[in-house]
Amino acid sequence: MSSQPIITILLLTLIGLGAGVAIFVISKVLPKEDPSFEEAEKIKDLLPGGECGACGYPGCFAYAQAVAKDRQMPARAPCRPLVQDEEGLRRFEAHLGLSLNMAQLGRRALVHCSGDSPNIATYNGINSCRAAVQLASGFRECLYACLGLGDCAHACPVNAITIDPERRVAVVDWKKCIGCGLCSPACPQDLIDLVPKAMPQYLGCNYQAAKEIPGRKRCAVGCIHCRICVKVSPDGEVGWSAEKDLPCFDPQRSRLAAAAIAKCPRKIILRTAAPEKSE
């Protein structure tokens, strides 16, 4: 009888034993799985799963890992889609044992432009505001006008921003907006701001008179810096931004500036979609 099969069996047995020993040794030497991974899986199951990146992390699991290691992190970098889901948010809070401040989390985007500035040139370049603004600061008569090419709309993860087909200006749907803020840096004109969802009005203009350039001017409804809005707001409903030399509204108070809306000679202080509330 040939000894070859016996030798083969012995070799396979030795190889198997060697592999088993190697696996055992490696399992003892390699670091154990981070226990936060299991917790991150549980947290991820509580998230909407949109993978939008609005929280500043590359995905929902990466965000869940950060939350698993720091349970206070959602207060600093909340999941914006989750904030819109009241029931889901309550489950999330209960699991983490915290309570998030909804007044700080409930933000909405708005565009400081009414879209009334005429074109002074025909633009045939890349269909991007960031590209268009490189050529003579854009093709609008107003240096601070929305160019309407949709960089902000492309950045929005929930399609809350559209371009008005007639005025060619970005428009935000507050019912869809999750306040993620991704649209703001996408605008090269610095026209998009994030405000509390209770903010009742905003300035539909961003014209900064201190930076005027010959040949370029504000549109027919642009702010003329008359400060009437401030004068008729004795309770501080309207303030004045020294940085932009424009009217501003305190986000901490979010008070209705009814007199300013009525008295503005350019009718450029506009109501938001925030519901009216008694003062």
Secondary structure, 3 states (H helix, E strand, C coil): CCCHHHHHHHHHHHHHHHHHHHHHHHHHHCCCCCCHHHHHHHHHCCCCCCCCCCCCCCCHHHHHHHHHHCCCHHHHCCCHHHHCCHHHHHHHHHHHCCCCCHHHHCEEEEECCCCCCCECCCCCCCCCHHHHCCCCCCCECCCCCCCCCCHHHHHCCCCCEEECCCCCCEEECCCCCCCCCCHHHHCCCCCEEEEECCCCEEECCCCCHHHCCCCCCCCCCCCCCCCHHHHCCCCCCCEEECCCCEEECCCCCCCCCHHHHHHCCCCCEEECCCCCCCC
